[in-house]
Amino acid sequence: MAADHIGELMEGLGKAAIGAAAVLAYAPTQQKNDALAAAAATVRARRAAILAANERDVSAARAAHLSGPRLERLRLDERRIEAIAASIDAVIALPDPIGSAIAEWERPNGLRIQRVVVPLGVIGIIYESRPNVTADAGALCLKSGNAAILRGGSESQHSSRALHACLAHGLQSTGLPAECIQLVPLTDRAAVGYMLAGMSEYLDVIVPRGGKTLVERVQREARVPVIGHLQGNCHVYIDCDADVRMARTIALNAKMRRTGICGAAETLLVDRACAGTHLGPIVRDLLDAGCEVRGDATVLEVDPRVRPASEDDWYTEYLDAIIAARVVEGVDAAIAHIARYGSAHTESIVTENRATAERFLQRVDSAIVLHNASTQFADGGEFGMGAEIGISTDRFHARGPVGVEQLTSYKYIVRGAGQVRP
């Protein structure tokens, strides 16, 4: 499509989103919840059509030799469709933050001041082969009073359209503008470029959800604020006071439950003081599960299947059945390793020593830090937030899972009785 036609189409989406946002910002909670309930019911009712649309995407992706992790994220089945509907149900159950006073006080001159939650406005979400993001992002934006412009990857175009149609049905059935949640109808990459650089008049923030290449482009080209993370180089540290059975279970789950998500562990750190008892069983568990282990000199001695790690491995987000493993000299060395090589996403310590755990929890500067739990819990749904648009590693506005509350801002309301400033 010619550039001028793409610009015209995107401008139309932006103008429609501005109008819809003005309506949605003041929509009653019940109306928003009713729209979401109708959308969830439609997802369940149309599951056969959604699966058929997804099969078209999966078949095309196989023909295009899409990588295994991306293909796994793309594929839907009955269980995943029910999970999509259940995520919408969970968003319904969340408190509506819009209009709530998060602080209030009175000044000596009698002025009464409130800090009140308001929507951000219009949110652009750009994502790759994750059709569930269509429903999650749409539901979260709707509940938080924001209009959304969604641009899914070309790999998931049919799945995303099928899910978006369910959201649009929910909106229309409850009297809300269908333009509250719009899906960019183009697979042309020029539409992404226009969204990043040509829509600052309409978009208040952009949230990227995808691989490093996509996020780098969004952060480089966007002319509005961006909420997101570049990499999920997550770590599991096994302390000398870790229960070996727990350590084995957590390390295996953190890496292998789903290797293609941003919360998957990419580096295993083991305290030298317990390497003789803990390192071997954990490494062999991973190898036996089909995970490639790349280790330092000590890890190489554990099993002949271990490959040597390079310096680059400590920085790498594999999103695959590969993990880097290193022996470190205690918790402070683990903290130093994470500070040097990590991406400030999610880290976990396994230990029965509370003082050591607290030291790790307080001193590791990542968005999510866990004690005796798998890094795979780095997920808004697991945090009780219903769903998430993504995980933010920013240090301003939103950090960690981006859910309903993170998609809001606030304003000050001041009530007086005729006061003037001397």
C-alpha positions in Angstrom: 0.0 0.0 0.0 1.3 3.5 -0.8 2.6 5.5 2.0 0.0 8.2 1.7 -2.8 5.7 2.0 -1.2 4.1 5.0 -0.9 7.6 6.6 -4.5 8.3 5.8 -5.7 5.0 7.4 -3.6 5.4 10.5 -4.7 9.0 10.9 -8.3 7.7 10.8 -7.6 5.2 13.5 -6.0 7.9 15.7 -8.9 10.3 15.3 -11.4 7.6 16.1 -9.4 6.6 19.1 -9.4 10.1 20.5 -13.2 10.3 20.2 -13.6 6.9 21.8 -11.2 7.7 24.6 -13.3 10.8 25.5 -16.3 8.5 26.0 -14.5 5.6 27.7 -12.8 7.8 30.3 -16.2 8.5 31.9 -17.9 5.1 31.3 -19.4 3.6 34.4 -17.6 0.5 35.8 -20.6 -1.7 35.2 -20.8 -0.8 31.5 -17.1 -1.6 31.1 -17.5 -4.9 32.9 -20.6 -5.8 30.9 -18.6 -5.2 27.7 -15.8 -7.4 28.9 -18.3 -10.1 30.0 -19.9 -10.1 26.6 -16.4 -10.3 25.0 -15.4 -13.3 27.1 -18.7 -15.1 26.3 -18.1 -14.4 22.6 -14.6 -15.8 22.8 -16.0 -19.0 24.2 -18.9 -19.2 21.7 -16.6 -18.6 18.7 -13.8 -20.9 19.8 -14.1 -23.1 16.7 -13.8 -20.0 14.4 -10.8 -18.7 16.5 -9.1 -22.1 16.2 -9.7 -22.2 12.4 -8.2 -18.7 12.1 -5.2 -19.7 14.2 -4.6 -22.8 12.1 -4.3 -20.5 9.0 -1.6 -18.5 10.9 0.2 -21.6 12.2 0.2 -23.2 8.7 1.6 -20.1 7.1 4.2 -19.8 10.0 5.4 -23.3 9.4 5.8 -22.7 5.7 7.8 -19.5 6.5 10.0 -21.5 8.9 9.1 -19.5 12.0 11.3 -20.4 14.9 10.1 -23.0 17.4 9.6 -20.6 20.4 7.6 -18.1 18.2 5.5 -20.9 16.7 4.8 -22.1 20.3 3.6 -18.6 21.3 1.5 -18.4 18.2 -0.4 -21.7 18.5 -3.8 -21.7 20.2 -5.8 -24.7 21.4 -9.0 -25.3 23.5 -7.1 -24.8 26.7 -5.4 -21.5 25.6 -8.7 -20.1 24.3 -10.3 -20.8 27.7 -7.4 -19.2 29.3 -7.9 -16.1 27.2 -11.6 -15.9 28.2 -10.6 -16.5 31.8 -8.1 -13.7 31.7 -10.9 -11.3 30.6 -13.1 -12.7 33.5 -10.2 -11.9 35.9 -10.0 -8.3 34.6 -13.7 -7.9 35.3 -13.1 -8.9 38.9 -10.5 -6.3 39.4 -11.4 -3.0 41.1 -11.9 -0.1 38.7 -9.1 2.4 39.6 -10.6 5.3 37.5 -11.9 8.2 39.6 -10.6 6.8 42.9 -8.8 9.2 45.3 -5.4 7.8 46.1 -4.5 10.7 48.5 -6.3 13.7 50.0 -5.5 16.4 52.4 -6.5 19.8 53.6 -4.3 22.9 53.6 -4.3 25.5 56.5 -6.1 27.9 54.2 -9.0 25.5 53.8 -8.2 24.2 50.3 -9.1 20.5 50.0 -6.8 18.6 47.6 -7.3 15.2 46.1 -5.0 13.1 43.9 -7.4 11.2 41.6 -6.7 8.3 39.2 -7.4 9.0 35.4 -6.7 7.1 32.2 -3.6 7.7 30.2 -5.7 8.3 27.1 -4.9 6.4 23.9 -2.4 3.5 24.1 -0.7 1.9 21.2 0.3 -1.8 21.6 2.7 -3.4 19.1 3.2 -7.1 19.4 4.4 -10.1 17.5 3.2 -13.7 17.3 1.1 -13.6 20.5 -2.6 -13.6 19.6 -3.6 -13.7 23.3 -2.2 -10.2 23.6 -5.0 -8.9 21.5 -7.5 -9.9 24.2 -5.3 -9.2 27.2 -4.3 -5.7 26.0 -7.8 -4.8 24.8 -9.4 -5.9 28.1 -6.8 -4.1 30.3 -7.1 -0.9 28.3 -10.9 -1.0 28.4 -11.0 -1.6 32.2 -8.6 1.2 32.8 -10.6 3.7 30.6 -8.0 3.9 27.8 -8.7 3.6 24.1 -6.3 1.1 22.4 -4.8 0.8 18.9 -3.5 -2.7 18.5 -0.9 -3.7 15.9 -0.4 -7.5 16.0 2.3 -9.3 14.1 1.6 -10.5 10.5 2.2 -14.1 11.7 -0.9 -13.8 14.0 -3.1 -11.7 11.7 -6.1 -14.1 11.4 -6.0 -15.1 15.1 -5.9 -11.5 16.2 -8.7 -10.5 13.9 -10.9 -13.3 15.3 -10.2 -12.2 18.9 -10.6 -8.5 18.1 -14.0 -9.2 16.6 -15.0 -10.7 20.0 -13.9 -7.5 21.8 -15.7 -5.3 19.3 -18.9 -7.3 19.8 -18.7 -6.8 23.5 -18.3 -3.1 23.1 -21.1 -2.7 20.7 -23.5 -4.9 22.7 -23.2 -2.5 25.7 -23.3 0.8 23.9 -19.6 1.6 23.9 -17.9 2.8 20.7 -16.3 -0.1 18.8 -13.4 2.3 18.3 -12.4 1.9 22.0 -10.3 -1.0 20.8 -9.1 -0.9 17.2 -6.9 -3.4 15.4 -4.6 -2.0 12.6 -5.8 -3.9 9.5 -2.5 -3.8 7.7 0.4 -6.2 7.8 2.7 -3.7 6.0 5.6 -2.8 8.3 5.2 0.8 7.2 2.2 1.0 9.4 4.4 0.3 12.4 6.7 3.1 11.4 3.8 5.5 11.1 2.5 4.5 14.4 5.9 5.1 16.0 6.8 8.4 14.3 3.6 9.9 12.9 0.9 9.6 15.5 2.2 11.6 18.5 -0.9 13.8 18.1 -3.1 10.7 18.9 -1.1 8.3 21.0 -0.2 9.0 24.6 2.1 5.9 25.1 3.3 2.8 23.2 3.8 -0.6 24.7 5.9 -3.1 22.7 5.5 -6.8 23.3 7.9 -9.0 21.4 11.5 -9.8 20.8 14.6 -7.7 21.1 14.5 -6.4 17.5 11.0 -5.1 17.8 11.5 -3.5 21.2 14.8 -1.8 20.1 13.0 -0.4 17.1 10.1 0.9 19.2 12.4 2.5 21.7 14.5 4.1 19.0 11.8 5.4 16.7 8.9 6.2 19.0 7.9 9.9 19.4 5.8 9.2 22.5 6.7 7.5 25.8 7.4 3.7 25.7 6.6 1.2 28.4 8.4 -2.1 28.0 11.5 -4.2 28.4 14.3 -5.0 26.0 15.4 -8.4 27.3 14.4 -10.9 29.9 17.8 -12.2 31.0 16.5 -13.8 34.2 18.6 -15.6 36.8 18.2 -18.3 39.4 20.7 -18.3 42.3 21.1 -21.5 44.4 22.5 -20.5 47.8 24.5 -22.8 50.0 21.5 -23.0 52.4 19.1 -24.1 49.7 17.1 -27.3 50.1 18.5 -29.4 47.3 15.1 -30.9 46.3 13.5 -27.4 46.2 16.5 -26.1 44.2 16.2 -28.8 41.6 12.4 -28.3 41.2 12.7 -24.5 40.9 15.6 -24.5 38.5 14.0 -27.0 36.2 10.7 -25.2 36.2 12.2 -21.8 35.8 14.0 -22.9 32.6 11.9 -25.6 31.0 8.2 -24.9 31.8 8.0 -22.5 28.9 11.3 -21.6 27.4 10.0 -18.9 25.0 8.6 -16.5 27.6 10.4 -13.5 29.1 10.3 -14.9 32.6 12.2 -18.1 31.7 15.5 -18.4 33.5 18.5 -17.9 31.2 21.4 -18.2 33.8 21.9 -20.5 36.7 24.2 -19.3 39.5 25.3 -21.8 42.2 27.1 -21.0 45.4 30.5 -22.7 45.5 29.8 -23.8 49.1 27.1 -26.2 47.9 28.4 -27.0 44.4 29.5 -30.5 45.5 25.9 -31.4 46.5 23.6 -29.2 44.5 25.3 -28.4 41.1 25.4 -31.9 39.7 21.8 -32.9 40.3 20.5 -29.6 39.0 22.6 -29.7 35.8 21.8 -33.3 35.1 18.1 -32.6 35.6 18.3 -29.8 32.9 20.3 -32.0 30.5 18.0 -34.9 30.9 15.0 -32.6 30.2 16.6 -31.7 26.8 18.2 -28.4 27.9 21.6 -27.4 26.6 23.8 -26.3 29.4 26.7 -23.9 28.8 29.0 -23.7 31.8 32.1 -22.4 33.4 35.1 -24.6 34.2 33.5 -26.0 37.4 30.2 -26.8 35.6 32.0 -28.5 32.7 33.4 -31.1 35.2 29.9 -32.1 36.2 28.8 -33.9 33.0 30.4 -34.4 29.6 27.3 -33.1 27.9 27.9 -29.5 29.2 29.4 -27.1 26.7 31.8 -24.3 27.5 30.2 -20.9 28.1 31.5 -17.8 26.4 31.4 -14.3 27.8 28.4 -13.5 25.5 26.4 -16.3 27.1 26.1 -14.4 30.4 24.3 -11.6 28.5 22.1 -13.8 26.4 18.3 -14.2 26.5 18.0 -17.5 24.7 14.2 -18.0 24.7 15.0 -21.6 24.0 16.1 -24.8 25.8 19.6 -23.4 26.6 20.9 -22.1 29.9 24.2 -20.6 31.0 25.6 -21.9 34.4 28.2 -20.5 36.7 29.6 -21.2 40.2 29.9 -18.0 42.3 31.4 -17.2 45.6 28.3 -16.6 47.6 25.3 -14.3 47.5 27.3 -11.0 47.0 29.0 -12.5 43.9 25.6 -13.6 42.6 24.3 -10.0 43.1 27.4 -8.6 41.3 26.9 -11.0 38.4 23.3 -10.0 38.0 24.1 -6.3 38.2 26.7 -6.7 35.4 25.0 -9.1 33.0 21.3 -8.9 33.9 18.5 -7.0 32.2 16.7 -5.9 35.4 13.8 -8.2 34.6 13.3 -11.1 37.1 15.7 -12.9 39.5 15.2 -15.7 42.1 17.1 -16.9 45.1 16.7 -20.4 46.5 17.7 -20.5 50.2 16.4 -21.4 53.7 18.5 -18.6 55.2 16.2 -15.6 55.7 19.0 -13.1 56.2 20.6 -14.2 52.9 17.3 -14.0 51.1 16.6 -10.5 52.4 20.0 -9.4 51.3 19.3 -10.7 47.8 15.7 -9.3 47.7 16.8 -5.8 48.8 20.1 -5.5 46.8 19.1 -6.9 43.4 17.7 -4.0 41.4 15.4 -5.8 39.1 11.7 -5.3 38.4 10.8 -8.7 40.1 12.8 -10.5 42.7 11.7 -13.8 44.2 12.6 -16.0 47.1 12.1 -19.8 46.8 9.9 -19.5 43.7 10.3 -20.0 39.9 11.0 -17.0 37.7 8.1 -18.2 35.5 5.8 -16.5 38.0 6.8 -13.2 36.4 3.3 -12.7 35.0 0.5 -10.2 35.7 -2.1 -13.0 35.9 0.0 -14.8 38.5 0.3 -11.6 40.5 -3.5 -11.4 40.7 -3.6 -8.5 38.2 -6.0 -10.4 35.8 -3.6 -10.1 32.8 -0.8 -7.9 31.6 0.3 -6.1 28.5 3.9 -6.9 29.4 6.7 -6.6 31.9 8.3 -3.2 32.3 11.9 -2.8 33.3 11.7 1.0 33.3 12.4 2.9 36.5 9.6 5.4 36.0 5.9 5.3 35.8 5.4 1.5 35.6 7.7 -1.3 36.7 7.1 -5.1 36.6 3.8 -6.5 35.2 1.8 -3.8 33.4 -1.8 -4.2 34.3 -4.9 -2.0 35.0 -3.3 0.2 37.6 -0.2 0.7 35.6 -2.2 2.0 32.6 -3.4 5.1 34.6 -2.1 8.4 35.7 -3.6 11.0 38.1 -4.7 14.6 38.3 -5.2 16.9 41.3 -8.6 18.2 42.2 -8.7 21.2 44.5 -11.9 22.4 46.2 -12.0 25.8 47.7 -14.4 28.3 49.2 -13.3 31.6 47.6 -9.6 31.5 48.5 -7.2 33.8 46.6 -3.5 33.8 46.9 -2.0 36.8 48.7 
